[in-house]
């Protein structure tokens, strides 16, 4: 379905707001990328480190709410 020329140039209020915000703060995208890297991007873990983490994990008892008597 093709839109008319009138509708092909339409930009929502949200899009206009984001464009204006990026014009006022040109470093906003770099800040977003730094925040993502801080919280989500992790360096790769070596196989030796993975093995060490698995070996050092404390085993959990099957039913955690019952104490061994």
N, C-alpha and C positions, 0 to 999 in steps of 0.2 A: 504494500500500500504506500503510495507516494503522498507526501505532504505537500501542501502548496508552499510557495515561497514565503508567504507570511508566517507559516508555522515552522519552517526550516531554520529560521534565525531566532527562534524563541529560546530564552534562557530563563530558568526558574529563579525565584528569589534566593533560594539556597545557593545556586551556582554563582549568582552575582555577589552574594555575601562572601563566599569563599574567595572569589577572585579579588574583591576589595581588600579582604584580610591579608591575602598574600602580597598585594601591592604595598600595603602599609608595613608589613613585616616580612621582608624578603628572606630572612633566615629561618622562617618557621618550619620549612620542610627539613632543613638540616637538623633542627632541634627534634623533630619527630623521628628522624632516622637514628639520632643518638639515643633517644629514649627507648626505641625498639631494641637497639643493640644492647643497651644496658639490661633490659628485662628479658628478652627472648633469645637473642643470638648468642649461642654458647660455643666456645671452642670445642673441637672434637676431642674425645677422650680416647687415650690409647688402649689397646687390648690388655696390657699389663695392669693399667689403672682400673679397668672394668673388672678384671679378675680379682684384684685386691679388694674392691668394694663389695663384690659378691661374697668373698670369703670372710670379710669382717662384719657382715650383717648379723645382727642378733636374731636368733630364731624365736618366733612368737609361739606361745602355746595355743592349742586349737581353740579353746574357749577362754577368752581373755578376762572375763568377769568372775571366773571361779579361781580362787587361790588354791594352790597345792597345799594340802594339809598333811 
